[in-house]
Amino acid sequence: SDLRGKAANAVASALNAVGMPSRVSLLGGLEVKPSHETLRCDTGYQMNPETQTCCLQEFFNDPLNIDPAVYTWQDNGCKFDCLPTLIGAKCLTCTQHKQNTFKPENAIWDDSSPNCTWKCRTGYVKSALGYECRSIKDLARVCSQKTRCATCVSSENAGLCVWCGNECVPGQHQRGGLGCPFLEGGGVAACTCDNQVCSDECAYDSCSDCVQDAFCGWCGSTGTCMLGSYFQPATGSCPL
């Protein structure tokens, strides 16, 4: 009887909605069966079975052969968006998207990168020019052979050694700033090492003593010995 009452109320509400005030009661038995009717779209529209929305055919974005877990439907129910960091019409990860694209040895595609770039594997860091991945262990052997700040931060080390606590260790310099040692697994620690000026180097009072050191040069206009060479200082400038 409760079902009969709800059905009668539903019919009455529908009639009232179209301007036909009515009181409805159902006579006889009420038989409930599954409906065999299917929702069909007008010509020029296509049904999206996932959202049960009729979409204009030219605007329907059909995710054929795409895992439903990697996209969400827009409010219109006809176009979908890939989850963040997934790429292209098929919602691929960066690794999938660039599987046949060159990357340096010991590099992997970064699936968390918004620009789909590569990063070095654990234990490796990008070279100063950013074109390859260098082993931190190998760098440690190279840097440890440098026994003074001047040789540690020289360009021959490709900008991957810093002078820190009276020893040369793998790291990089901030632009015009302090040295930042690499962490063992990759990444950079706090920048607390000497800068590229090596202020304790080239502390000579005379030009003759200064130019005897291959890593120093004499600046005649200021009368000071600077880290660099006979031709130019390593950092800063020598006024003419």
Phi, psi and chi 1 to 4 in degrees:
 res  aa     phi    psi   chi1   chi2   chi3   chi4
   1 SER       -  -34.7   60.2      -      -      -
   2 ASP   -63.8  -40.5 -176.3   53.6      -      -
   3 LEU   -65.2  -39.1 -177.8   59.4      -      -
   4 ARG   -63.0  -40.7  -71.0  168.0   57.7   83.5
   5 GLY   -66.6  -41.5      -      -      -      -
   6 LYS   -64.9  -38.7  -71.5 -178.1  177.9  179.9
   7 ALA   -65.5  -42.5      -      -      -      -
   8 ALA   -62.8  -42.4      -      -      -      -
   9 ASN   -63.8  -36.7  -70.4  -23.3      -      -
  10 ALA   -66.1  -41.6      -      -      -      -
  11 VAL   -66.1  -42.9  172.9      -      -      -
  12 ALA   -62.0  -42.5      -      -      -      -
  13 SER   -62.5  -38.7  -63.5      -      -      -
  14 ALA   -66.6  -40.1      -      -      -      -
  15 LEU   -68.8  -40.8  -68.0  171.6      -      -
  16 ASN   -62.1  -35.2  -69.7  -26.7      -      -
  17 ALA   -65.7  -25.7      -      -      -      -
  18 VAL  -103.8   19.1  -64.6      -      -      -
  19 GLY    83.4   25.2      -      -      -      -
  20 MET  -124.2   79.1  -60.5  174.2   61.3      -
  21 PRO   -55.1  128.2  -21.8   33.2      -      -
  22 SER  -148.2  155.6  -53.6      -      -      -
  23 ARG  -116.5  129.0  -65.1 -178.0   62.5 -174.4
  24 VAL  -121.5  136.2  177.9      -      -      -
  25 SER  -134.9  145.0   60.1      -      -      -
  26 LEU   -96.9  132.5  -63.7 -178.3      -      -
  27 LEU  -107.4  146.0  -58.0  176.5      -      -
  28 GLY    81.9 -169.0      -      -      -      -
  29 GLY   -81.7  154.3      -      -      -      -
  30 LEU  -114.5  118.3  178.4   65.5      -      -
  31 GLU  -111.5  125.1 -175.5  177.5    6.3      -
  32 VAL  -106.1  122.8  179.3      -      -      -
  33 LYS  -131.0  154.8  -64.9 -178.7  179.0  180.0
  34 PRO   -61.3  139.6  -18.7   30.1      -      -
  35 SER   -79.5  138.6  172.5      -      -      -
  36 HIS  -100.2    6.0  -63.8  -70.0      -      -
  37 GLU   -76.0  141.9  -65.9  -68.4  -35.2      -
  38 THR  -118.7  145.7   57.8      -      -      -
  39 LEU   -72.9  124.9 -176.9   63.5      -      -
  40 ARG  -119.7  147.0  -69.4 -177.8  -66.0 -178.7
  41 CYS   -99.1  153.8  -61.3      -      -      -
  42 ASP   -65.1  164.6  -69.5  -20.1      -      -
  43 THR   -57.5  135.9  -57.5      -      -      -
  44 GLY    91.2   -4.0      -      -      -      -
  45 TYR  -116.4  156.0  -71.8   78.2      -      -
  46 GLN  -131.2  137.9 -177.7  173.3  -16.7      -
  47 MET   -76.6  130.3  169.3   62.3   67.2      -
  48 ASN   -93.4  106.9 -178.8  -11.8      -      -
  49 PRO   -66.2  -21.3   23.7  -32.8      -      -
  50 GLU   -78.6  -34.0  -67.3 -171.2   34.5      -
  51 THR  -110.3   -4.1   62.7      -      -      -
  52 GLN    55.3   44.3  -67.9  -64.4  -62.0      -
  53 THR  -119.4  138.0  -56.7      -      -      -
  54 CYS   -85.9  118.1  -71.9      -      -      -
  55 CYS  -114.6  139.9  -54.9      -      -      -
  56 LEU   -54.8  132.2  -82.6  170.6      -      -
  57 GLN   -57.5  -38.8  -70.2  178.7  -14.8      -
  58 GLU   -73.8  -12.5   59.7  -95.3   35.3      -
  59 PHE  -110.1   -2.3  -66.5  114.7      -      -
  60 PHE   -78.9  126.3  179.3   44.3      -      -
  61 ASN  -104.3   98.7 -167.2    3.5      -      -
  62 ASP   -89.0  114.9 -167.1   -8.9      -      -
  63 PRO   -80.8   65.8   32.0  -34.4      -      -
  64 LEU   -63.9  130.9  -68.2  172.9      -      -
  65 ASN    58.2   28.2  -57.9  -41.3      -      -
  66 ILE  -111.0  135.7  -58.7  178.6      -      -
  67 ASP   -62.5  122.2 -177.3   -5.1      -      -
  68 PRO   -57.8  -18.0  -24.2   34.3      -      -
  69 ALA   -74.6  -10.9      -      -      -      -
  70 VAL  -107.1    8.7  -59.2      -      -      -
  71 TYR  -146.2  163.7   62.7   83.9      -      -
  72 THR  -131.4  149.4   57.4      -      -      -
  73 TRP   -84.0  142.3  -72.8  103.4      -      -
  74 GLN   -70.2  169.0  -64.4  179.5    6.2      -
  75 ASP   -60.0  -28.0  -68.8  -19.3      -      -
  76 ASN   -74.2  -10.1   59.0   27.7      -      -
  77 GLY    71.9    8.6      -      -      -      -
  78 CYS  -119.2  -18.8  -63.9      -      -      -
  79 LYS  -125.9  146.6  -68.8 -175.4  177.6  -65.2
  80 PHE  -117.3  158.0   67.1   88.5      -      -
  81 ASP  -120.0  137.3  -65.7  -44.3      -      -
  82 CYS   -68.5  153.1  -62.7      -      -      -
  83 LEU   -63.4  154.6  -63.7 -179.6      -      -
  84 PRO   -52.7  142.0  -26.9   35.1      -      -
  85 THR    77.0   -6.7   73.5      -      -      -
  86 LEU   -88.4  152.8  -61.2 -178.2      -      -
  87 ILE  -126.9  145.7  -58.0  166.3      -      -
  88 GLY    76.7 -178.9      -      -      -      -
  89 ALA   -67.4  -19.8      -      -      -      -
  90 LYS  -105.5    9.4  -65.5 -172.0  176.3 -179.2
  91 CYS    54.1   58.9  -61.8      -      -      -
  92 LEU   -92.8  153.7  -57.9  176.7      -      -
  93 THR   -72.7  165.5   63.9      -      -      -
  94 CYS   -58.7  -41.4  179.1      -      -      -
  95 THR   -61.0  -43.3  -59.4      -      -      -
  96 GLN   -68.2  -41.7  -66.7  168.6  -28.8      -
  97 HIS   -64.2  -34.5 -178.6   64.5      -      -
  98 LYS  -114.9   29.2  -66.6 -153.6  171.7  179.0
  99 GLN   -62.3  -25.5   60.4  179.5  -21.5      -
 100 ASN  -108.7   17.2  -63.5  -41.0      -      -
 101 THR  -101.3  142.9  -53.7      -      -      -
 102 PHE   -65.8  140.8  170.6   79.0      -      -
 103 LYS  -144.9  156.1   65.8 -179.3 -177.2  -59.1
 104 PRO   -63.9  159.6  -20.0   31.8      -      -
 105 GLU   -61.0  142.3 -172.7  177.1   -0.3      -
 106 ASN    67.3   25.1  -62.8  -49.2      -      -
 107 ALA  -117.8  154.8      -      -      -      -
 108 ILE  -132.9  155.4   57.2  174.9      -      -
 109 TRP   -75.2  136.3  -65.9  112.8      -      -
 110 ASP   -92.1  102.0 -173.7   -3.3      -      -
 111 ASP   -68.4  -14.5  -71.7  -24.8      -      -
 112 SER   -95.0   -2.9   63.8      -      -      -
 113 SER   -79.9  129.1  167.1      -      -      -
 114 PRO   -66.3  -21.4   22.9  -32.9      -      -
 115 ASN  -103.1    5.9  -61.0  -41.1      -      -
 116 CYS    52.9   64.3 -169.8      -      -      -
 117 THR  -110.7  169.5   56.6      -      -      -
 118 TRP   -94.0  159.2   56.7  -93.9      -      -
 119 LYS  -137.6  160.2   64.1 -179.5  179.6  179.9
 120 CYS   -78.1  149.0  -64.4      -      -      -
 121 ARG   -64.9  164.3  -63.5 -178.6 -177.5  -83.2
 122 THR   -56.4  131.6  -59.3      -      -      -
 123 GLY    93.5    1.7      -      -      -      -
 124 TYR  -128.5  154.7  -68.5   80.4      -      -
 125 VAL  -134.6  156.2  -67.9      -      -      -
 126 LYS   -67.8  142.5  -78.5 -172.3  178.5 -177.6
 127 SER   -66.4  168.4   63.8      -      -      -
 128 ALA   -58.8  -34.8      -      -      -      -
 129 LEU   -85.9  -10.4  -64.1  177.7      -      -
 130 GLY    79.6   18.8      -      -      -      -
 131 TYR  -104.7   -8.1  -63.0  132.4      -      -
 132 GLU  -149.2  168.2   60.5  179.7  -24.2      -
 133 CYS  -109.4  125.0  -67.9      -      -      -
 134 ARG  -105.2  140.3  -59.2  -77.3  -59.6  -85.3
 135 SER   -70.8  129.0  164.4      -      -      -
 136 ILE   -65.6  -35.2  -66.0  178.2      -      -
 137 LYS   -65.0  -41.5  -72.3 -175.4  177.4 -179.6
 138 ASP   -65.6  -40.9  -70.2  -14.7      -      -
 139 LEU   -62.7  -37.4  -73.3  173.3      -      -
 140 ALA   -61.1  -38.2      -      -      -      -
 141 ARG   -67.7  -41.3  -74.4 -167.8  -71.6  -89.3
 142 VAL   -66.6  -47.8  172.1      -      -      -
 143 CYS   -66.0  -37.7  -62.8      -      -      -
 144 SER   -64.9  -17.5   65.0      -      -      -
 145 GLN   -78.1  -12.0  -63.2  173.5    9.8      -
 146 LYS   -89.0  122.1  -46.6  -58.8  178.6 -178.2
 147 THR  -104.0    1.7   57.8      -      -      -
 148 ARG  -142.4  158.0   57.7 -178.5  -72.6 -170.8
 149 CYS   -57.9  -42.5 -179.4      -      -      -
 150 ALA   -59.3  -43.4      -      -      -      -
 151 THR   -76.3  -28.2   56.4      -      -      -
 152 CYS   -66.5  -45.0  179.1      -      -      -
 153 VAL   -95.8    8.6  -57.8      -      -      -
 154 SER   -67.9  159.5   67.7      -      -      -
 155 SER   -65.1  -20.4   58.6      -      -      -
 156 GLU   -65.2  -18.4   70.0  178.7   37.6      -
 157 ASN   -92.1   10.9  -62.3  -38.1      -      -
 158 ALA    56.2   29.5      -      -      -      -
 159 GLY    68.0   24.6      -      -      -      -
 160 LEU  -117.3   16.7  -66.5  173.6      -      -
 161 CYS  -129.0  144.4  -65.6      -      -      -
 162 VAL  -132.8  149.4  -64.5      -      -      -
 163 TRP   -90.7  117.2 -171.8 -107.7      -      -
 164 CYS  -140.6  113.8 -160.7      -      -      -
 165 GLY    61.9   42.8      -      -      -      -
 166 ASN    65.4   25.8  -67.0  -38.3      -      -
 167 GLU  -147.0  156.3   64.7  174.8  -23.5      -
 168 CYS   -97.9  122.6 -170.1      -      -      -
 169 VAL  -130.8  159.3  -61.6      -      -      -
 170 PRO   -62.5  136.9  -21.5   33.1      -      -
 171 GLY   175.1 -173.1      -      -      -      -
 172 GLN  -142.4  159.9   64.5 -174.2   22.5      -
 173 HIS  -102.7  140.3  -74.0   91.0      -      -
 174 GLN   -66.7  156.1  -66.0  176.8  -37.0      -
 175 ARG   -60.6  109.7 -178.0  172.8  -64.7 -179.3
 176 GLY    69.3   16.3      -      -      -      -
 177 GLY  -126.5 -156.6      -      -      -      -
 178 LEU   -74.3  165.2  -63.1  174.8      -      -
 179 GLY   -84.9  144.1      -      -      -      -
 180 CYS  -123.1  107.7  -43.4      -      -      -
 181 PRO   -69.1  148.1   24.8  -32.5      -      -
 182 PHE   -77.1  146.5  -68.3  131.5      -      -
 183 LEU   -78.3  157.0  -62.2  171.2      -      -
 184 GLU   -59.6  -39.2 -175.2  173.9  -21.6      -
 185 GLY   -88.1   -4.3      -      -      -      -
 186 GLY   120.5  167.6      -      -      -      -
 187 GLY    86.1  178.4      -      -      -      -
 188 VAL  -125.7  136.5 -179.7      -      -      -
 189 ALA   -85.3 -177.7      -      -      -      -
 190 ALA   -59.2  140.9      -      -      -      -
 191 CYS   -85.2   85.3  -57.9      -      -      -
 192 THR  -120.2    7.3   56.7      -      -      -
 193 CYS   -91.4  169.6  -58.8      -      -      -
 194 ASP   -59.3  150.5  -70.5   -5.5      -      -
 195 ASN   -82.8  179.6   58.6   28.0      -      -
 196 GLN   -73.9   -5.7  -71.2  175.6  -70.3      -
 197 VAL   -73.4  -27.5  176.2      -      -      -
 198 CYS    51.1   65.7  -66.8      -      -      -
 199 SER   -60.6  -21.7   54.7      -      -      -
 200 ASP   -86.8   -5.5  -67.4  -26.1      -      -
 201 GLU   -89.6  162.6  -66.8  -85.4    6.8      -
 202 CYS    56.9   38.5  -57.5      -      -      -
 203 ALA   -87.7   55.3      -      -      -      -
 204 TYR  -100.8  144.9  -59.9  107.3      -      -
 205 ASP   -93.3  -16.2  -64.5  -35.0      -      -
 206 SER  -125.7  154.4   67.4      -      -      -
 207 CYS   -62.7  -40.3  175.5      -      -      -
 208 SER   -63.0  -42.6   58.1      -      -      -
 209 ASP   -69.6  -37.6  -70.1  -23.3      -      -
 210 CYS   -62.4  -48.3  178.3      -      -      -
 211 VAL   -75.9   -8.0  -62.9      -      -      -
 212 GLN   -71.7  -22.8  -67.4  -66.4  -40.3      -
 213 ASP   -91.8  119.4 -168.7  -37.3      -      -
 214 ALA   -62.9  -16.2      -      -      -      -
 215 PHE  -102.9   12.0  -68.9   93.3      -      -
 216 CYS  -128.9  157.6  -58.2      -      -      -
 217 GLY  -143.5  147.9      -      -      -      -
 218 TRP   -94.6  127.4 -175.8 -102.7      -      -
 219 CYS   -98.6  104.8  179.3      -      -      -
 220 GLY   -65.5  -33.7      -      -      -      -
 221 SER   -70.2  -26.6   60.4      -      -      -
 222 THR  -109.9   -9.5   60.7      -      -      -
 223 GLY    65.2   37.5      -      -      -      -
 224 THR  -129.0  153.6   55.1      -      -      -
 225 CYS   -96.4  127.0 -171.7      -      -      -
 226 MET  -122.3  149.6  -56.6  176.3   67.6      -
 227 LEU   -63.5  130.1 -177.8   69.9      -      -
 228 GLY   155.0 -131.1      -      -      -      -
 229 SER  -144.2 -177.1   66.7      -      -      -
 230 TYR   -59.9  -29.7  177.4   84.7      -      -
 231 PHE   -90.6  -36.9  -60.0  101.0      -      -
 232 GLN  -161.4  155.3   63.5 -177.0   22.6      -
 233 PRO   -73.9  155.4   25.4  -32.1      -      -
 234 ALA   -66.5  -38.9      -      -      -      -
 235 THR  -137.7  159.4   58.7      -      -      -
 236 GLY    73.1 -159.7      -      -      -      -
 237 SER  -146.4  159.2   62.0      -      -      -
 238 CYS  -112.7  108.8  174.1      -      -      -
 239 PRO   -57.9  141.6  -20.0   32.3      -      -
 240 LEU   -76.4      -  -62.1  176.0      -      -
